[in-house]
Amino acid sequence: MAGLSKIFIFVGIFFIVIGILLSFVWKIPWLGRLPGDILIKKENTVFYFPITTSIIVSMILSLIMYYFNKR
């Protein structure tokens, strides 16, 4: 039971950190507009797939998780 409570605490802290980061991410002008991000505009539709941004965010999160798992 103690293991489950630690998981809930970790998940709660994780969501708080993600919420804080998301409130500041809109202030970074280049995030989401990197070369390699796909943007297709047609008459009535807009398709946006931030592939490069997703890869960079994934690499950063992987490094953070690697650091915490080493401890």
C-alpha distance (Angstrom), angle and dihedral (degrees) to the residues before:
residue distance angle dihedral
M1 . . .
A2 3.80 . .
G3 3.81 90.0 .
L4 3.80 91.0 56.1
S5 3.79 92.5 52.6
K6 3.81 90.7 51.6
I7 3.79 89.9 51.9
F8 3.82 91.3 51.6
I9 3.81 91.2 49.1
F10 3.82 91.2 49.3
V11 3.82 92.3 47.7
G12 3.81 90.7 48.7
I13 3.80 92.5 50.6
F14 3.81 89.6 45.8
F15 3.82 91.5 54.3
I16 3.81 91.6 47.4
V17 3.81 91.2 51.9
I18 3.82 91.8 46.6
G19 3.82 90.0 49.5
I20 3.78 91.7 51.8
L21 3.80 91.8 47.2
L22 3.79 92.3 48.9
S23 3.79 91.1 52.9
F24 3.82 89.7 56.9
V25 3.81 99.5 36.2
W26 3.82 92.9 80.7
K27 3.80 88.9 61.5
I28 3.82 92.0 62.7
P29 3.82 101.9 88.1
W30 3.83 98.7 -162.0
L31 3.81 96.2 47.5
G32 3.79 108.2 106.2
R33 3.79 93.9 14.4
L34 3.78 100.3 75.5
P35 3.79 123.7 134.7
G36 3.79 106.3 -88.6
D37 3.81 95.6 37.5
I38 3.79 107.5 123.9
L39 3.82 118.5 -129.5
I40 3.80 120.5 172.0
K41 3.80 118.8 179.5
K42 3.79 119.7 -170.3
E43 3.79 131.0 167.3
N44 3.80 98.9 -76.6
T45 3.79 102.2 3.9
V46 3.76 139.9 66.1
F47 3.80 121.2 -165.2
Y48 3.79 117.3 -168.4
F49 3.80 125.4 178.8
P50 3.83 114.9 172.1
I51 3.81 97.3 -157.2
T52 3.82 97.3 157.2
T53 3.79 92.6 44.9
S54 3.82 89.8 49.1
I55 3.80 91.8 51.6
I56 3.81 92.7 49.6
V57 3.81 93.0 47.2
S58 3.81 89.4 47.7
M59 3.80 91.5 51.8
I60 3.81 91.9 49.0
L61 3.80 92.1 48.7
S62 3.81 90.6 46.8
L63 3.80 90.8 53.3
I64 3.80 91.2 48.9
M65 3.81 92.1 49.2
Y66 3.82 90.7 46.2
Y67 3.80 89.9 52.8
F68 3.81 93.2 50.3
N69 3.81 93.2 45.5
K70 3.83 91.4 52.7
R71 3.81 91.5 61.0
